[in-house]
């Protein structure tokens, strides 16, 4: 598809969103709140999900794990938050509301 647009501002209806890929603009329907995933949450950060973890992984800063072994009580670990994970009750949309 090879259509030309003139320079300017274009209004996208509220039920749609636009994403720029290189010199293309892709238009998609907006997600309903139940379609969001952990990757869309402000609390998802890099951190440690296991004791003495070698590498950081994506974790939820709002869901710390309880460490029962007193040898490791100085470590702070969290539950994993993979990009495809369903959001929990503490979900907060990046740059938005909930």
N, C-alpha and C positions, 0 to 999 in steps of 0.2 A: 504494500500500500504506500503510495507516494503522494501524499497531499501536503500542500504548503500552508503554513499558518503565518499570518502577519504578526509583527511584534506587538505585544500588548498583554493585558491581564484577562484571563478567562475564568469565569465563575463555574465551579464544579458543584452540582447539587449536594446537599448534606448527606444523602444516602450513598454517595460515591466518594472515593479518595483517589488521588493521583500520585504515582511514583515515577521519578525520573530515572531512566536507565540510559546513560550516555546522552544521545541526542533524541531519545524517544520518551514520550510520556505515556505510561500505562495507566488505564483507568480501571479500578476494581470497586466492587461493592464494599461498603464499610462493614467491619465485623460487628456482630451482635456481642453483647457482654459475655455470653456463655461460650463464645468461640475463641476468646483470648487464651493464651498459654503463659507459662512462667516467663518466657522470653520477653513478654510485654510488660512485666512488672518492674517497678522501681527498686524493689528489694532484692532482685537477682544480681549477685556480684560474684567475683572470683574469690574463692576461699578454700578452706579445707573441710572435707566431708568425713574424713576418717582420722583416727589417732595416728600420729607420725606419718602423715601423708607425704609422699615424695613430690607430688605435683598438685597445683591448685586445680580446682574444678569449679563449675558453676553451682553456687549455693544460695539458699534463701536466708538473708540476714535476720529475718523475723522468726526463724524457726531453729533456735540453738538446740543441740543435743545434750542430754544429761550424761556426764561422764561418771561412771560408777567406780572405776578403778582409781584409788587414791594416788597411784604412781603418775597418772596423767592428768591430775586435777588442774595443772597449770595451762592446759591446752583448751582452746575454744574451737569447737567444731559445730557444723551446721548440717541440716538435711540438704540433700542434693536438689537442685532445681534445673533439670534438663530443659532444653528449649521447647520440647513437645509436652512437658508436664502440665497437668490440669492445675489451674490456679487454686490456692487455698483461700480461706476466709480472710486472710490478711492482704489479699491482692490489691495493688494500687497501680493503676495504669500510668505508664511513662508519659509525662507531659499532658496528662488528662485527668479524668475524675473516675472515681468509683467509691 
